[in-house]
Amino acid sequence: LRTLVLLDGHRLNAIDMSAINWYSVPLALVESIEVIRGGQSGAYGNHAVGGIIKINTKLPQAEPTLSLHASAGSFDSYSTRGAYSQRIGEIGITIFGDRVESDGYRVNGDHQTEAGGLRLDWGGESDWRGYLSWAVSDSEYGLPGDLNASELLIDRRQTLSPDDGVQERSSHGRAGLSYEINSNWRIENRFGYQDRDVNEEFYGDWGFYLAEKIYQTFSYSPALHFNSNKADWRFGFDFTDAELDSKSNNGFSETLTQYQRVTTAFLVSAGVNLSDDWNFNGNIRLERAENSGDFDLRKDEWAGGIGLIREFEGDDRIYGTIRRFYRYPAMDEYYSVWSGLNPNLMPENGYEVELGVDWIFEQIFFSGRIFKQWMEDEIMYESFSNRNLPKNSRLGIDFSLDWQVSESIRSGLSYEYVRATFEEGTYSGLNYAGSRVPLVPEGLLRLFTELSPVDSLLLSLGASYVGECYRGSDFSNSETKLEDYWLFDLGISYQFSESATLFGGVENLLNEEYLSTAFSTALYPGEGRKATVGLRYSF
């Protein structure tokens, strides 16, 4: 919800709280993944509160490429994946497909997905360039639900909801067209379409709940780019029309829900070279959201940022930034079948200040920043509905270090410390001022080492640490904390020919028993030890 994911510039985030559909992404053709931390709403809009993930795929080349992947592992997990691409004259073609299935760690934690897609690219050598892609996926998965402490001790893999599940069929269309006016000016257009058909089933002693939801989203984003030795400018417009038709039945009555959100946004961003060593960047976005019927709540938001960069030799730099960000509530944050419509739910917003550095010390690359964030109306789940939290702040530091120890050894770490505290506010007669924000661990640490004793063999060992935090909805900090934990992983990759690679690995190597999250007495156990072995073939 608070991280925007872009695939070749197109949004993957849905209008509800659904997870990203990664099966619409041709994983075998991913060329690069860029992670940008901090509130980025000024440049990218809704969802970009905590940062963005930019995924870029490879363009087809004259020489055909084929990639095949097959793996098997714990919990009867199987995965097959394939992709083919080639450019013939001015036309590039890419075809990909995936099939994944698993029984899952817990009972009723099974899932199965079949997905595939086609992409066409044209105009590689001309002023006009374009692409058109279409991806479809068909998924079915169970929902094992939560356990209480006693049930967790008896069997952490059990479920009390053996029949709860979801079926989802989706299709994603994406298109783009750009024109190079001259060496400085370029026009770019992006079109997107998403269609999802979701069927949900929940059963319990209280009865049952069945729902059929149809989501349709259309987006259009034209932009004008100016690029020169002194400055980069972007003038853009974003339009999105998202619709939901829902029919639900709880055994007593049938409920029909229709919802539409139309958003329009204007944005300007700039990067200016002030001198050989100093650069300025800034952006501003004005957005209006028009919601249908009873959902027509506060509509207008804005975001922006200014930053200053001091560059040194190579890629060394220091920088400082001030930003404002926002996020509109997801559709199922506004409305829940358990609690109905929440007409008082407002968009969340805030400000952020950061100071950072990127530096290379011979074979060591270091990147880090210190930041302070102030949040207004942060949205969080409590007692079957979502609500806006009192004003809170986050003081944090994150850094990463990558060290090429030798030709055969590489090691590194990343660390994040965040102290999230309520600055003011009361709720249900309780004063939250000074309390910690739930579900925000103070520390996150990742360590890794890669060994390559010979060119064809790569061994990797990693460790991840998650610090303790308060349970969801524990705004007064009166309940037992979620305990911290370590997870270790091991990987191996052996390339026995130019085209074929054998790989394997183990996640949660020591089979640590931990909780992935918790709300009061509702506990959600994390996944146990999982081993995988597979083969990749490509040419």
N, C-alpha and C positions, 0 to 999 in steps of 0.2 A: 504493500500500500504506500509506503513512504520511500520506495526506490523505483525510479522510472527505468524501464528496460526498452531499449531501442534496437531494432533489427534493420540495418541499412537505413537508419533514419526514421523508421516507422515504429509507432508505439505498440507494445505487446500487452500493456496493462488493460484489464477489462474495466467496465463501469461498476462491477460488483467486487466483492472481496476474494474472488477466485484467484487461485495461484496462476502464475504465468504458464501458458501452454507451450512448453519447451519443444513439443513434438512438431510445432509449426516452423521450427528452426532447423535448417539442414546442417546438423552438427558436423557431418563429415566435410563440409565445405566452409567452415568458419575459418577466416583468415586472421582476425585479431579481435581481442576483447579489451576494452578500455574501461576502467573504473574511475569515476570522478566523484570525490567525496564532497559533502557539504550541500547546503540548500542551493539548488540550481533552477529554481522556478522561473527566474528572470529570463533565462535562455530557452528553457524546455517546458515550462508550464506545470500543470497538475502532476501530482505524485512525486515530484523531484525534491522532496523535503530532506531526505538523508543523503541523496546523491543519485547518480545515474550509472547504468551499465550499457555501454555502446558495443554492439556486436556487428562486425562487418564480415561479409562473405566474399569468397574469391570470385573473380570474374573468369569466365571460360577462356582458355587459350587455344591456339591453333592445334596444338598436340592434345589428343583426347586424354582425359584422366578418369580413372576408375578407382573407387575406394569401397572395400567391403570389410565389415566388422561382424564378428560373432563371438558371444561370450555366454558363460553359464556360471551360476554361483549358488550361494546359500539361499535357503527358503524357496527352492525350486525356481530360481530366477533365470530367465533366458532373454537374450537380446540379440537381434540381428539388425544390421544397418547397411545401406548401400547408397552410393551416389555416383553419377556419371555426368561429365561436362565436356563440352567441346565447342570451339568457335569455327563456324564454316562461313567464310567470307565476312560479311558484316553482321551475321547473326550468331549469337551464342545461345546454347541450349544447356540446361541443367535439369537433371531428373534425380530425385532422391526418395527413399522410402525407409521406414522403421517399423519394427515389431518388437514390443517389450511385454513380458509377462512375469509375474511373481506371486507366490502365495503370501509374501509379506512376513514380517517378524511376528506380528500378533495375529490371533484368530480374527477372521474377517478383515485382515489387512491386505488382502489380495488386490492386484490391479493388472489390467491388460490394456494395451493400446496398440492400434495399427494406424500408421500415418504415412503420408506421401505427398509429393508436390512436384511442380514443374515451373521453371523460370526461363524466360526468353530475354536476351539482351541484344541491343542493336546499336549501330552508329559509333563504333569505337574510334574510328578515324575521322569522323565528321564533326561539325559544330553541333549537330543534333544528336542527342543520346537518350536512350530510353530503355525501360525494362517493364516486364509484366510477369507476375508470379501468382500461383494459386496453390494453396496447401490445404489438405483435409486431414482430419484425425477422428478416430472413433475409440472412445475410452469407456472402461467400466471398472469401478473400484469400490471396495468396501470401506466402511467407517467404523472402526473398532471402538471409538469413544473413550471415555475416561474411566478411571478406577479410583476407589477410595484407598486409604492406607492399608486396611485389612485385606482387601482383595488383591492389592499389589504384593503383599507378603506371601499370599497363598500361591499366586501364579501371575507374574507380571505380563505374560503373553496372552492371557485370557481376554474375553470380551463379554460385556453384558448386553451388547447390541449385535447379535449375530446376523440380523437380517437388514440392517441399515446399509444403504449403498446409493451410488450415483452412476447414472449412464449419461454420457455426454458425446454429442457429435458436433463437430465444428468445422468451419471452412474460413480461410483467410485469403483475401485477394489484395495484392499490393501492386502499384504501378507508379512509374516515375518518368518524367520527361524534362530534359534540360537543354538549354540553348546557349552557346558561347557567343555573346554579342560581339565582343572583341577581346583583346588581351586582358582587360580590366573588369568587364561586366559579364555577369552570367545570370540567367533566369532558370529557376528550378521549380518543378511542380511535383508534389507527392499526393497520391490518392490511396486510400485504404478502405477496405470493407471487411467486416467480420460478422459471421452468423454462427450462433451457438444454440443448440437445442439440448437442454439439461432436464433430466428426470431424476427426482430425489424421492427416496423412501425411508421413513423413520418409523420404528415400532417400539412400544414399551407398555408397561402396566397401565399407563395413562391413556392408551389407545394407539392411534397411528396418525401419520401425516404424510400425504402424497402431494407432490408438486410437479408441474411441468412448466418450465420457463424457456422462453424464446428471446434471445438477445440479438439485436441487429445494430451495428455501428458503422457509420460512414464518416470518413474524414478527408479533408482537402487542405493542403498546406503549400501555398505558393510562396516563393521568396526571391528577392533580388539581391545578388551578391556583388560587392565591389572589392577588388583586390589590387593593391599596388605595393611598392616598396615601403611606403610610409604608413599605410592604413588598410585595415580590413573592415568592411561594413556589411551588415546584413539587415534587410528590411523584410519583415515577414508578416503573414496572416495565417492563423490556424482556425479551421472550422471543423466542428464535430457534431454529429447528430446521432445520439444513442437512444435506443428504444428497448423497452422490456414489456412483454406480455406474459403474465403469470396466471396459472390456474391451480389452486391448491384445495385439498379436501382433508378435513380432520375427523371424518366420520359423522360429524354433526351438521356441518355446513360446508358449502363450496364458496371459495373466495376468488374473485377475479381482480387482478391488479394490472393497471397499465401505467407506464411511466416513460417519460421522454425528457431528455436533457439535451439542449442545444447550447453549445459554447462557441463564442467567437473571441478571438484574441489578436491584438496587434503588438508587434514587438520590434525593437531596434537593438542591435548589438554592434559593438565597435571594438577594434583593437588598434591602437595608435602607437607608432614608434616615436617616442619623445626625443630619443637620442640613441647613440650606439649601444648604450647600456640600460636605458630605462624604457619600459613599455607601460602603457595604460590600457586597461580594458574595462568595459562597462556594458550594461544592458538594462532594458526596462520592458515590461510586459503589462498590458492592460487587458483583463479578461472579464467577460460577462457570461454567466450561466443562467439560462432560462429553463426552469423546471416546470413540468406540467402539473395541473390540478393542485392537490393538497401538498405536493412537494415543493411548491413555489416559495422557497425561503430566500435568505440573503443571496444576492446574485453576483455582485461586483467584487473583484479582487485585483490586486496588483502585486508585482514582484520586480525586483531589480537588484543591481549590484554594481559596485565599482572596485577596481583593484589596481595595484601598482606592483610592477615586477622589476627587480634589479638583476640583470644578467651579468655573469662573469665568463671566464674562459670555458669553452666547451659547452656542456649543458648545465653547468652550475648556476643556481639562481636562488634568490630569496624573494618572498612576495607577501603581500597583505591584502585582505579583501573584506568588504562589508556587504552584506546581502539581506534582502527581505524575501521570504518564501511563503507558500500557502499550499493547502490541499483541500479540495472539496470532498465532502463525505461520499463514500461509495453508496450505491443504491440500497444494499442490504444493511448499511449502517443507519440510513434514514428509516427503513421499514423492516420489521421482523415479524414473522408469523406468530412468534411467542408473545410479543409485546405491542404489536401494531405500529402505527406511525409515530415518529418522534418529531413533532413540529418545531421543537426548540433546539435541534442540533444545528450547530453553526460550523462553517469551514474553520479549520485550524490554520494558524499563521504564526509568523515569528521573524526574528532577526538573528543574524549570525556575524561574528567577527572572527577572523582567523589570521594567524601569522605562520608562514611555512618556509621550508627550505628543501631544495634538491641539490645534492652534492656528490661528487665522485672523488674518492680517495684511492687512487691507483686501481686496485681490483675490487674496491668496495663501493657500492652505490647506496646512498642513504637518502631517504625521503621522510619528512616529518612535518607535523603542524601542531599548533596549540590553538584551541578554539573556545568560544563562549557562545552559547545559543540561548535565546529567550523564546519560550513558546506560549502562545495564547490559544485557549480553547482546543488544546490537544484532545483528540477523540480516542476514547478507550472503552472497552467492554466492561459492563458491570451489571449483574443480576438480570440477565436475559435481554439487556438493551445496551445501547451505546450512549455515552454522555460526554460533554465537554468538561475537561479538567480545569482546575484553577491554574493561574499563571505559574509556570515552572521554568527552571533554567538548567542548562547542562554545561558544565565546565569539563573540558577534556583535552587529551593529548593522544595522538596516534603517530606511529612511525614504523617504517620498514627498513630493513637492512639486507642487502644481497651481496654475498662475498664469494668471488671466484677464487677459492683457496689455491687451486692448482688446475692444470688441464683436466684432471680426472675427478676433482672434488669441488662441489658447490654447496654452499650453505647459506642460511638466512633466517630471519625472524620478522614477525610483524606483531605489534602490540597496540592495544587501544585501552585507554582508561577514561571512563566517563562517570562524573558525579552528577546525577540528575535529582534535583531537589525542588519541592513545591515552595514558591516564594510567598504565596498568600492563598486564601480561600478556605471556606467551610462548606461542608455537605453533611446532611442528616445530623446536624448538631455537633459535628466533629471539626476541629481546626486542623487543617493539613499543613499549615505553614511550618517549614523545617523538615517535613517528612520526605522520604525518598520516593521517587516515582517507581511504581511496580514494573517488573519484568525488564529492568535495565541493569544488566550485570556491570559491576564496576570495572572488571578487567577481562579482556579477551587477548589471548596470546597464541601465536602459531609459530612453531619451530620446524625446520626441515633441513635435511642433509641428503645430497645426491652424490652417489659414487659411480664412476664409470671406469673400472679397472682395464677394460678393453673397449674399443670403439663400438662394438656390437652389443654391449651389455650395460644396462643402467639399473642401479639399485637406489631406492629412495626410502627414507624413514622420516616420519613426521609425528608431531605431537601438537594437540590443540587443548587449550585450557579455557574454560568458561567460569567466570567468577560467580559468587553467590548473588542472589537478588531476591527481592520481595515478590510474593505471588501476585498474580493478576487480581485486581480489585482490592488489594490490601493497601488502601490509601493511607490508613492510619499507622501502618507498619506494626501491627499488633500480632500478626500470625508468624508461624515458623517460616524462616527463609527457605528458598530453594538452595540446596547445597551446591558448592562448586564441584567441578570434576575435570579429570584429564581423559582424553581419548588419544590413542596411539594408532598409527597406520603404517603399513609396510607395502611397498610396491616393487615389481621387477619387470623389466622389459628386455627382451632379447631379439635382436634383428638377425635372423639366420639367412637372409638373402636381401637383395636390393629392394624386393617388393613385399616381403613377408616379415611380420613381427609377431612374436609370441609375448603375451603380457599376463600378469596376474597381480593380485593384491589382497590385502586383508584390512578391513576397516574395523575400528574398535577392537584392536588386537588383543587386549587383555579382558575383553568381554565385560567392560565396566557397566554397572547398573546405575542409571541416572534418570532424572526427569527432564524431558525436553521443555515442558512448561507445566503450569498448574494454576488453577483458579479456585481459591479456598480449599475445599476438600476434594475437588476434581483434579486428579493427577493423570498426567500423560507420560507413560514410560518411553524412554528413548530406545533406539534400535540396538540389539545386541551384536555380537561378532558376526561379520559378513565377509566371506571369501569369494573372489571372482577370478576366473581364468578365461582367456580369450585369444583370438587370432585376428590380426589386421592384415589386409592385403591391398596393395595399391600400386598403380603404375601411371 
